Each structure stands twice: as structure tokens, then as C-alpha cells.
Amino acid sequence: MSRYNHFDTYEWIGLFWTADKELEFPGKLTYTPEDGLLLDFMCPIKQCGESPYLHAVLATGEVCTLLGSFSPERAGFHLGQFGIYKGSTRFHAVIFDVHISDTETFAGLSLDLTNFQEFCHPQGFKEWAEYSKDPLAVCSAGKLTITIENTARFSYLHNGVTNLFFSDNPEVIRKIEQGISTVMKEHEADVVMQRRDIGWEFRIEAAEQLTYSEANKNITLLEELVSLLIFSPARRIHATLLQQADTAAEKYKGSPLLTSLFDLSKFKVEVLKREISNFHQPITLTSVPNFSGILAKWLEQHADFQLFTSQLSNHFGRFHTHELKAALVLNLTQLEAIASDLGTSKESEKYDLPLRHYGHTGATKLLCSVMSATSESDIGKMLSALRGEVAHIGRPAKLLAKIGDKGFLKVVLCLRIVIATHIYTKLGIPAENIMKFQRRQFARLF
């Protein structure tokens, strides 16, 4: 089965036809991370309705289904000896290896994300990682079961094991080969495999079939989780939709998926491709004792955090002034919700309490420094004043002018750290990991 990477570019020549088979035409399908799926086509001028999907056979011999509205009448046309429609149409997704309708349902999906491999294990040392046939993390909530599983490539290790090892001491190699050969002869009925590669993937299995739209929402759900845990945007790399297999030998058959990603640019792609280090990440798959519990709580509570996680997963390191102002208002709204969760309804405590409760390693100190507060008790009032200057048209921007653009950015980023700390705590991430996260983030702001 082919795997398609959402950060590569592709081009296919193919033959395409509408859902009702009334129209068949040649075309060129292209995919890029920035522009998504684009079909350049030409077809005869013919009365036909709008098609919710297209089927195709590509010059590579692959079949596929394009999901998205297709109406040649909306494209350009050429009139002459022969009249044709011609143009370009964008599609939401292409599903390979199947001809299906837009109402087709799936048993689940498998998924890899940017930086997810390093999040699971240091990739420079992945040959040391133990392969497990059992899930590394598993949780069930509602109709979904989400697991993190190993993937691997193996080859048969035949009786001859010569030339697999090297040492300057030939005697060492001879003893190793002799020992392996002896064991294999003692267990001739057993198949021994040699591991060529190892990887990690998310797998979602649904108790009730998922539509494509539902599957895509769950992909976004996991993108936001990984973005939150690595505190940087994450996006799908490989995705496969799962259907029940026709044979008893395997549970599922997979259909590779490519989707048009939203609002990506060359700069954003570069950010997504930046590699993290497992050794320096405060939160990783193996650094928390119960990742299954974190997954379960994420499934149960993610809607409570969506405003923040959506903002975080779409922040690529650059702020326009209007984006900073919007982020300030949203983050202060989040602080008010956190204060309520901590048990206070006092107006005077709506900002101060979350900052005191979660700003373990420098939030209040940083805000005092940036806003020139005489004491920590002034921070809440100054944040309220700052919000007023941003949210109310015509109000004099005295505090904004005082702290400047750099100071304003630090305030917004400081609030993000505190909000993330609250969410980590609610998900059950240990305090030790959270403190490491805060120290790492605040060190960049001071």
C-alpha cells in the first residue's frame, strides 16, 4: 500500500468521471502542502448537475475518489469548432485504492503527525526501541478507542547469518554467527524476523462507522493534542482510513488519504518541519507514567480547551498587532474560566488567582517586570486596564504605549504558559513535567 506524505508534492495524469457517470474527462491532479488538491480539467460542454465527488483512474494504475463539489459549468469555457469547459477545481480530500461515495463510512483511521515520532522516542536512538505488539497507550471514550502503536518493517532472517555483523576481531563475529545459527537450528519451526525499521502511530477504532467528515475531525482532535503537548503546531503527515477487511487474515484494509490543509504557507511548512528533541521536551510519551489516562481525559474534556488549543495549534511564531490584541482578550477570557474552575467568582480574583495558582516559576515576576507593577497585587488590575485599552475603541492606550510591542508580546506569551499549565494539570500530567515545561518557556521570555 502506497503512503502519501502531506508535506510532499504530487502530480498525476488521470481519467475522471462524475458520480452519475454522465461525464468522463481527462485531467491533471496536483497536490502541494500550501495549495492542497487541485484538478485541472477539460471536458465537453454538456448539461450536467453538480457532482459531490469524482472517481478516477490515474496513469500510475491507482484508483481514487476525490471528495468535493465538482461543477464544470462554474469553470471557464472555450467556444469554437468544439466547445469545452476548462478550469481548475479544488477538492477536500483524495482517498486512494477505492471508488466510494461521499457518504461512505469507515471503521477508523491510522495517523502520523509532525514531530510525533520524536515525541514517542529519540529518533537518533530508535534502533534501541523495543517493538511491542501490544498498544503502548490505549483509552476508550464514548464510541472511540484511541491507541498508540508500534509500526515496523521486518525481513526474514534465514539460516545464514553471515555478513550481518562487523568487528575488528573476527573471532567475535564467528562466535556470534555460530551462536545464532545454533539457536535457529534448535527452533527450526519458528520464523525469525530481522527488524529493519520501527515507528509509532495513532490508531482510532470506532464502535460505530465514521463518515469522512467525522474521521477528519478526529484527525484534528489529535493534531491539537500533540500541538498542546509539544507546545508547537502539529499537522498530519500520513493518514490512512480503515475499512473492515474482506478476509479473516487481517482485521482492516487501509485506504491512504491526502487532505487539503488549511491556510499553510511556505513559512508555516518550515515551522512544522522543525524538529524537536525528545531529550529536551518536558512532556513525552515515556516521561509521563500514565499516557493512557491523559488520552482518556483529552477525549472527555477537549471541548473545554478547544478555544485555547485551536489558537495554539495555529500559532507559528509570528504575531501581527491585531492578532496579539485578539490573543490577549481570548487568553484573559480563559483566565476567568480558570478562576471559576478554581472556585472563585470574585471580580478582583479573576486574573490574580490563576496566576498565583499556576505561575509557579515566574509568571507574576515576569508580568511585574514587563508592566512595571509595584507589587503582585497590582497585576490583575493592570491586566484589566490592558484589556480595556484593547477591547474598547477610543480608550487611550496608556499602558500599551508604556510596555511597548515587545512587552505586550511577553504578556500574551506569559498568559499562554499559565493556561497551558492549567490544561496539563486537568489532563493529569505530573507536576514535575509541568515545572520543567514552565522553566523552559519562561527562560525564553526573561
C-alpha positions as CSV (number, residue, x, y, z in Angstrom):
1,M,0.0,0.0,0.0
2,S,1.3,3.4,-1.0
3,R,1.7,6.1,1.7
4,Y,1.3,9.7,0.8
5,N,3.1,12.5,2.7
6,H,1.1,15.7,3.3
7,F,4.4,17.7,3.1
8,D,5.5,16.3,-0.3
9,T,4.2,17.4,-3.7
10,Y,2.5,15.1,-6.2
11,E,1.2,15.2,-9.8
12,W,-1.0,12.7,-11.5
13,I,-2.5,12.4,-15.0
14,G,-5.8,10.6,-14.9
15,L,-9.2,9.9,-16.3
16,F,-12.0,11.3,-14.1
17,W,-15.8,10.8,-14.1
18,T,-18.7,12.2,-12.1
19,A,-20.8,10.3,-9.6
20,D,-23.6,9.7,-12.1
21,K,-21.1,8.7,-14.8
22,E,-22.7,11.2,-17.1
23,L,-19.4,13.0,-17.7
24,E,-15.9,11.5,-18.3
25,F,-12.8,13.6,-19.0
26,P,-9.0,13.7,-18.7
27,G,-7.3,15.9,-16.1
28,K,-4.2,16.6,-14.1
29,L,-4.4,16.3,-10.3
30,T,-1.8,18.0,-8.2
31,Y,-1.1,18.3,-4.5
32,T,1.1,20.7,-2.6
33,P,1.0,21.4,1.2
34,E,0.3,25.1,0.6
35,D,-2.5,24.8,-2.1
36,G,-3.9,21.3,-1.4
37,L,-5.6,19.3,-4.1
38,L,-6.2,20.9,-7.4
39,L,-7.7,19.3,-10.5
40,D,-7.0,20.9,-13.9
41,F,-9.5,19.6,-16.4
42,M,-11.2,19.9,-19.7
43,C,-14.4,18.3,-20.8
44,P,-17.1,18.7,-23.5
45,I,-19.8,21.3,-22.9
46,K,-22.7,19.1,-21.7
47,Q,-25.7,19.6,-19.5
48,C,-24.8,18.0,-16.1
49,G,-25.5,18.6,-12.5
50,E,-23.2,19.2,-9.6
51,S,-21.3,16.1,-8.5
52,P,-20.4,15.7,-4.8
53,Y,-17.3,13.6,-5.7
54,L,-15.3,12.2,-8.6
55,H,-13.9,8.8,-9.3
56,A,-10.7,8.4,-11.2
57,V,-8.1,6.0,-12.5
58,L,-4.6,7.5,-12.6
59,A,-1.8,6.9,-15.0
60,T,0.0,5.1,-12.2
61,G,-2.8,2.5,-12.3
62,E,-4.2,3.6,-9.0
63,V,-7.9,4.2,-8.5
64,C,-9.1,7.0,-6.2
65,T,-12.0,9.1,-5.1
66,L,-12.0,12.9,-4.9
67,L,-14.2,14.4,-2.3
68,G,-15.6,17.9,-3.0
69,S,-18.1,19.6,-5.2
70,F,-17.4,19.5,-9.0
71,S,-19.4,21.6,-11.4
72,P,-17.8,22.2,-14.8
73,E,-20.3,24.9,-15.6
74,R,-18.6,27.1,-13.0
75,A,-15.3,26.9,-14.8
76,G,-14.2,28.7,-17.8
77,F,-15.1,27.7,-21.3
78,H,-14.0,27.9,-24.9
79,L,-16.3,28.2,-27.9
80,G,-15.2,27.4,-31.4
81,Q,-15.3,24.3,-33.6
82,F,-15.5,22.3,-30.4
83,G,-17.0,23.7,-27.2
84,I,-15.3,22.8,-24.0
85,Y,-15.3,23.6,-20.3
86,K,-11.9,24.1,-18.9
87,G,-10.6,25.2,-15.5
88,S,-9.3,24.2,-12.1
89,T,-11.3,22.9,-9.1
90,R,-10.1,22.4,-5.5
91,F,-11.0,19.3,-3.5
92,H,-11.2,18.5,0.2
93,A,-9.5,15.1,0.0
94,V,-8.5,12.2,-2.2
95,I,-8.9,8.6,-0.9
96,F,-6.8,6.1,-2.8
97,D,-7.4,2.4,-3.7
98,V,-11.2,2.7,-3.6
99,H,-14.1,4.0,-5.6
100,I,-16.7,5.1,-3.0
101,S,-19.4,7.7,-2.5
102,D,-19.2,10.8,-0.3
103,T,-21.5,9.0,2.2
104,E,-19.1,6.1,2.7
105,T,-18.2,5.2,6.3
106,F,-15.0,3.9,7.9
107,A,-14.1,1.7,10.8
108,G,-11.3,4.0,11.9
109,L,-8.0,5.5,10.9
110,S,-4.3,5.5,11.5
111,L,-2.2,8.6,11.7
112,D,1.3,10.1,12.0
113,L,1.9,13.7,12.8
114,T,4.8,16.2,12.6
115,N,7.3,15.6,15.4
116,F,5.2,12.7,16.7
117,Q,8.0,10.1,16.1
118,E,10.4,12.2,18.2
119,F,7.7,12.7,20.8
120,C,7.4,8.9,21.2
121,H,11.2,8.1,21.1
122,P,14.5,9.8,20.3
123,Q,14.8,9.1,16.6
124,G,18.6,9.1,16.7
125,F,18.3,6.1,19.0
126,K,15.3,4.3,17.6
127,E,17.2,1.1,16.9
128,W,17.3,0.7,20.7
129,A,13.5,1.0,21.0
130,E,11.7,-2.2,21.9
131,Y,9.0,-3.3,19.5
132,S,5.7,-4.1,21.1
133,K,2.8,-6.0,19.5
134,D,0.5,-4.6,22.3
135,P,-0.5,-0.9,22.3
136,L,1.8,1.5,24.1
137,A,-1.2,3.5,25.2
138,V,-4.9,2.8,24.9
139,C,-8.1,4.6,26.0
140,S,-11.8,4.3,25.2
141,A,-14.3,7.2,25.5
142,G,-17.8,7.1,24.0
143,K,-17.7,5.4,20.6
144,L,-13.9,5.8,20.1
145,T,-10.9,3.8,21.1
146,I,-7.6,5.5,20.6
147,T,-4.2,3.7,20.8
148,I,-0.6,4.5,20.2
149,E,1.0,1.5,18.5
150,N,4.3,0.5,17.1
151,T,4.8,0.0,13.3
152,A,7.7,-1.9,12.0
153,R,9.3,-3.3,8.9
154,F,10.8,-6.8,9.1
155,S,12.6,-9.2,6.8
156,Y,13.2,-12.9,7.2
157,L,16.3,-13.9,8.9
158,H,17.3,-17.0,7.1
159,N,19.6,-19.7,8.3
160,G,22.7,-18.0,7.0
161,V,23.5,-15.0,9.2
162,T,26.9,-14.2,7.7
163,N,27.8,-10.7,6.8
164,L,25.3,-9.2,9.2
165,F,27.9,-8.1,11.8
166,F,31.3,-6.5,11.8
167,S,34.2,-6.3,14.3
168,D,37.9,-5.9,14.0
169,N,38.1,-9.2,15.9
170,P,37.0,-12.0,13.5
171,E,36.7,-14.4,16.4
172,V,33.9,-12.3,18.0
173,I,31.9,-12.3,14.7
174,R,32.4,-16.1,14.4
175,K,31.1,-16.8,17.8
176,I,28.0,-14.5,17.3
177,E,27.2,-16.2,14.0
178,Q,27.7,-19.6,15.4
179,G,25.5,-18.9,18.4
180,I,22.6,-17.5,16.3
181,S,22.9,-20.5,13.9
182,T,22.7,-22.9,16.8
183,V,19.6,-21.3,18.2
184,M,17.9,-21.2,14.8
185,K,18.6,-24.9,14.3
186,E,17.1,-25.7,17.7
187,H,13.9,-23.8,16.7
188,E,13.5,-24.7,13.0
189,A,9.7,-24.5,13.2
190,D,9.8,-20.9,14.4
191,V,10.0,-17.9,12.0
192,V,12.7,-15.4,13.0
193,M,12.4,-11.9,11.6
194,Q,15.0,-9.2,11.4
195,R,13.8,-5.7,12.2
196,R,14.5,-3.1,9.5
197,D,12.7,-0.1,10.9
198,I,10.4,0.9,13.8
199,G,7.8,3.7,14.1
200,W,4.8,4.9,16.1
201,E,1.3,5.8,15.1
202,F,-2.1,6.8,16.4
203,R,-4.9,4.4,15.7
204,I,-8.6,5.2,16.1
205,E,-11.2,2.5,16.0
206,A,-14.9,3.4,16.1
207,A,-17.7,1.4,17.6
208,E,-19.9,3.0,15.0
209,Q,-18.7,3.8,11.5
210,L,-17.3,7.2,10.8
211,T,-18.0,9.4,7.8
212,Y,-15.1,11.1,6.2
213,S,-16.0,14.4,7.9
214,E,-16.0,12.6,11.3
215,A,-12.7,11.0,10.6
216,N,-11.2,14.3,9.7
217,K,-12.5,15.9,12.9
218,N,-10.7,13.2,14.8
219,I,-7.5,13.8,13.0
220,T,-7.8,17.5,14.0
221,L,-8.5,16.3,17.6
222,L,-5.2,14.5,17.7
223,E,-3.3,17.3,15.9
224,E,-4.5,19.7,18.7
225,L,-3.5,17.2,21.4
226,V,0.1,16.8,20.0
227,S,0.3,20.6,19.5
228,L,-0.6,21.1,23.1
229,L,1.9,18.5,24.4
230,I,4.9,19.8,22.4
231,F,3.6,23.4,22.7
232,S,4.0,23.9,19.0
233,P,1.8,23.3,15.9
234,A,1.5,19.8,14.6
235,R,-0.2,18.5,11.4
236,R,-0.9,15.2,9.8
237,I,1.9,13.6,7.8
238,H,0.5,10.2,6.8
239,A,-3.2,9.3,7.2
240,T,-5.0,6.1,6.3
241,L,-8.7,5.4,6.5
242,L,-9.6,1.9,7.7
243,Q,-12.4,-0.4,6.4
244,Q,-13.3,-3.9,7.5
245,A,-11.2,-6.4,5.6
246,D,-12.8,-9.0,3.3
247,T,-10.7,-11.8,4.7
248,A,-10.2,-13.2,8.2
249,A,-6.5,-13.0,7.9
250,E,-6.5,-9.3,8.7
251,K,-8.9,-7.0,10.6
252,Y,-8.7,-3.9,8.4
253,K,-7.8,-2.8,4.9
254,G,-6.4,0.7,4.6
255,S,-7.0,3.4,2.1
256,P,-4.3,6.2,2.0
257,L,-5.6,9.7,2.4
258,L,-4.4,13.1,1.3
259,T,-6.3,16.2,2.5
260,S,-6.1,19.9,1.6
261,L,-4.6,21.6,4.7
262,F,-6.0,24.9,5.8
263,D,-4.0,28.2,5.5
264,L,-0.5,26.9,5.1
265,S,2.3,28.9,3.6
266,K,6.0,28.1,2.9
267,F,6.9,29.7,6.3
268,K,4.3,27.6,8.2
269,V,5.5,24.5,6.5
270,E,9.1,25.3,7.6
271,V,7.9,25.7,11.2
272,L,6.0,22.4,11.1
273,K,9.1,20.6,9.8
274,R,11.4,22.0,12.6
275,E,12.5,19.0,14.7
276,I,12.0,18.9,18.4
277,S,14.3,17.0,20.7
278,N,12.9,14.2,22.8
279,F,15.6,14.8,25.4
280,H,14.6,18.4,25.9
281,Q,10.8,18.1,25.7
282,P,9.1,18.4,29.1
283,I,6.3,16.0,28.1
284,T,6.9,12.9,26.0
285,L,5.2,9.5,25.6
286,T,7.6,7.9,28.1
287,S,8.2,10.7,30.5
288,V,4.7,10.5,32.0
289,P,3.6,7.4,33.8
290,N,0.1,7.1,32.5
291,F,-0.3,8.3,29.0
292,S,-3.4,6.3,28.5
293,G,-5.0,8.3,31.2
294,I,-4.0,11.6,29.5
295,L,-5.6,10.3,26.3
296,A,-8.8,9.4,28.1
297,K,-9.1,12.8,29.8
298,W,-8.3,14.6,26.5
299,L,-11.2,12.7,24.8
300,E,-13.5,13.6,27.7
301,Q,-12.5,17.3,28.2
302,H,-11.1,18.5,24.9
303,A,-14.2,20.7,24.2
304,D,-13.4,22.7,27.3
305,F,-10.0,23.6,26.0
306,Q,-10.8,24.0,22.3
307,L,-10.6,27.8,22.2
308,F,-7.0,27.7,23.5
309,T,-5.8,24.5,21.7
310,S,-7.1,25.8,18.4
311,Q,-5.2,29.0,18.9
312,L,-2.0,27.2,19.9
313,S,-2.1,24.8,17.0
314,N,-2.4,27.7,14.6
315,H,0.3,29.9,16.1
316,F,3.5,29.7,14.1
317,G,5.7,32.2,15.9
318,R,4.7,35.4,14.3
319,F,2.0,37.8,15.6
320,H,0.5,40.8,13.8
321,T,-0.5,43.6,16.2
322,H,-4.2,42.8,15.7
323,E,-3.6,39.1,16.4
324,L,-1.8,40.0,19.6
325,K,-4.8,42.0,20.7
326,A,-7.2,39.2,19.9
327,A,-5.0,36.7,21.7
328,L,-4.9,38.9,24.8
329,V,-8.7,39.1,25.0
330,L,-9.1,35.4,24.4
331,N,-6.4,34.5,27.0
332,L,-7.9,36.7,29.7
333,T,-11.3,35.1,29.0
334,Q,-9.6,31.8,29.5
335,L,-8.1,33.1,32.8
336,E,-11.6,34.0,34.0
337,A,-12.8,30.5,33.2
338,I,-9.8,29.0,35.1
339,A,-10.6,31.2,38.1
340,S,-14.2,29.9,38.1
341,D,-12.8,26.4,37.9
342,L,-10.6,27.1,40.9
343,G,-13.7,28.1,42.9
344,T,-13.8,31.9,42.9
345,S,-16.4,34.3,41.4
346,K,-14.8,37.4,42.8
347,E,-14.1,40.1,40.2
348,S,-10.9,41.1,41.9
349,E,-9.6,37.5,41.7
350,K,-10.4,36.6,38.2
351,Y,-6.9,37.1,36.9
352,D,-4.8,37.1,40.1
353,L,-5.9,33.7,41.4
354,P,-5.0,31.7,38.2
355,L,-1.6,33.5,38.0
356,R,-0.8,32.7,41.7
357,H,-2.1,29.2,41.4
358,Y,-0.3,28.2,38.2
359,G,2.5,30.7,37.7
360,H,4.9,28.5,39.7
361,T,8.2,29.5,38.1
362,G,7.9,33.1,37.1
363,A,4.5,34.3,35.7
364,T,3.9,37.0,38.3
365,K,7.5,38.0,38.4
366,L,7.6,38.4,34.6
367,L,4.4,40.4,34.5
368,C,5.5,42.7,37.3
369,S,8.7,43.4,35.3
370,V,7.0,44.0,32.0
371,M,4.2,46.2,33.3
372,S,6.3,47.9,35.9
373,A,3.9,46.9,38.7
374,T,4.8,48.0,42.2
375,S,3.5,44.7,43.7
376,E,2.0,41.4,42.5
377,S,-1.4,42.6,43.8
378,D,-1.5,45.2,41.0
379,I,-1.2,42.7,38.2
380,G,-4.9,41.8,37.9
381,K,-5.9,45.5,37.8
382,M,-3.3,46.2,35.2
383,L,-4.4,43.3,33.0
384,S,-8.0,44.6,33.3
385,A,-6.8,48.0,32.2
386,L,-4.8,46.5,29.3
387,R,-7.8,44.5,28.2
388,G,-9.9,47.7,28.3
389,E,-7.5,49.6,26.1
390,V,-7.5,46.7,23.5
391,A,-11.2,46.0,23.5
392,H,-12.8,49.4,23.7
393,I,-12.5,51.7,20.8
394,G,-11.3,55.2,21.6
395,R,-9.9,54.4,25.0
396,P,-6.4,56.0,25.4
397,A,-3.7,53.3,25.1
398,K,-1.6,54.4,28.0
399,L,-0.4,51.0,29.3
400,L,0.0,49.7,25.7
401,A,2.3,52.6,25.0
402,K,4.2,52.1,28.2
403,I,5.0,48.4,27.8
404,G,5.6,48.6,24.0
405,D,5.2,45.9,21.4
406,K,7.8,43.6,22.9
407,G,6.3,43.9,26.4
408,F,2.8,43.3,25.0
409,L,4.1,40.1,23.3
410,K,5.6,38.9,26.6
411,V,2.3,39.4,28.4
412,V,0.4,37.3,25.8
413,L,3.0,34.5,25.9
414,C,3.1,34.5,29.6
415,L,-0.7,34.0,29.8
416,R,-0.4,31.2,27.3
417,I,2.0,29.4,29.6
418,V,-0.3,29.7,32.6
419,I,-3.3,28.5,30.5
420,A,-1.4,25.5,29.2
421,T,-0.3,24.7,32.8
422,H,-4.0,24.6,33.8
423,I,-4.8,22.2,31.0
424,Y,-1.8,20.0,31.7
425,T,-3.0,19.8,35.3
426,K,-6.5,18.9,34.3
427,L,-5.2,16.1,32.0
428,G,-3.2,14.6,34.8
429,I,0.3,15.5,33.6
430,P,2.7,15.2,36.6
431,A,3.8,18.4,38.4
432,E,7.4,17.6,37.7
433,N,6.8,17.7,33.9
434,I,4.8,20.9,34.2
435,M,7.5,22.6,36.2
436,K,10.1,21.6,33.6
437,F,7.7,23.0,30.9
438,Q,7.4,26.3,32.8
439,R,11.1,26.7,33.4
440,R,11.8,26.0,29.7
441,Q,9.2,28.5,28.5
442,F,9.8,31.3,31.0
443,A,13.6,31.1,30.4
444,R,12.8,32.3,26.8
445,L,10.9,35.3,28.0
446,F,13.1,36.7,30.7
